[in-house]
């Protein structure tokens, strides 16, 4: 498994439904990019200019929302992950 460094988090992307509410199957190019995922690993936190370390707000297992184009895609085995800074996360889904 990958271990993020600093204030980065690793997110397992949640697949979007392939079918609309009305039963229409969407083509691959018609789907929107995913904006939700589950945090699978969290770095140690951000270091401020004065050397103080700030603990991450999110923890492993949290479901989070992020911008469509945030992060870097990484493949580990057959699973696709996003690696991004914690500041790129928009919200924690409760």
Phi and psi in degrees as a GROMACS rama.xvg file:
@    title "Ramachandran Plot"
@    xaxis  label "Phi"
@    yaxis  label "Psi"
@TYPE xy
-80.9809  145.323  UNK-2
-119.02  116.161  UNK-3
-71.3244  154.636  UNK-4
-109.144  141.086  UNK-5
65.6545  -129.238  UNK-6
-95.3414  21.6271  UNK-7
-87.8701  154.095  UNK-8
-129.977  152.847  UNK-9
-112.21  129.32  UNK-10
-122.149  130.039  UNK-11
-84.0214  120.781  UNK-12
-71.2944  132.415  UNK-13
-88.178  127.731  UNK-14
-67.3232  142.065  UNK-15
-81.4185  149.128  UNK-16
-60.994  141.261  UNK-17
-86.5642  -5.42422  UNK-18
-128.669  138.497  UNK-19
-78.5623  173.441  UNK-20
-59.5801  -35.2772  UNK-21
-79.4683  -1.53487  UNK-22
95.17  6.13046  UNK-23
-80.9535  128.265  UNK-24
-84.1868  127.095  UNK-25
-87.3108  139.763  UNK-26
-72.3935  157.974  UNK-27
-57.7721  -40.3247  UNK-28
-78.6904  -9.38418  UNK-29
-92.4766  -12.6567  UNK-30
-75.1192  148.886  UNK-31
-82.8698  155.149  UNK-32
-65.8604  144.627  UNK-33
-65.306  148.397  UNK-34
-127.998  9.21239  UNK-35
-133.27  150.304  UNK-36
-165.867  172.43  UNK-37
-107.862  131.245  UNK-38
-72.3656  122.15  UNK-39
-106.831  -18.62  UNK-40
-156.344  145.944  UNK-41
-130.086  138.138  UNK-42
-71.9419  -177.127  UNK-43
-78.2394  -17.613  UNK-44
125.224  172.508  UNK-45
-90.1245  142.821  UNK-46
-104.452  124.116  UNK-47
-76.8377  170.083  UNK-48
-61.4061  -30.5563  UNK-49
-84.5783  4.65613  UNK-50
93.063  -6.09226  UNK-51
-74.4606  139.813  UNK-52
-99.4203  132.324  UNK-53
-104.328  123.534  UNK-54
-68.1637  148.161  UNK-55
-65.4923  149.395  UNK-56
-81.7354  -37.3908  UNK-57
-87.9197  159.837  UNK-58
-134.954  166.633  UNK-59
-59.1776  137.244  UNK-60
97.3398  -15.8265  UNK-61
-67.3988  142.515  UNK-62
-97.172  124.769  UNK-63
-124.434  159.665  UNK-64
-109.563  145.221  UNK-65
-145.917  166.293  UNK-66
-68.0744  149.884  UNK-67
-54.831  -37.7939  UNK-68
-107.054  15.4809  UNK-69
-80.2429  151.632  UNK-70
81.5544  176.423  UNK-71
-121.203  128.639  UNK-72
-75.1166  135.705  UNK-73
-136.589  136.266  UNK-74
-104.141  131.355  UNK-75
-128.819  100.383  UNK-76
73.3676  -127.507  UNK-77
-100.207  1.95698  UNK-78
-98.8469  140.34  UNK-79
-104.565  131.955  UNK-80
-124.534  162.099  UNK-81
-115.462  133.449  UNK-82
-110.126  124.824  UNK-83
-149.483  162.844  UNK-84
-71.2871  148.283  UNK-85
-60.0999  -30.8602  UNK-86
-68.2967  -16.0478  UNK-87
-80.4479  -10.7985  UNK-88
-76.9616  141.978  UNK-89
-96.5971  -39.0906  UNK-90
-163.614  159.984  UNK-91
-102.067  128.34  UNK-92
-87.1654  122.115  UNK-93
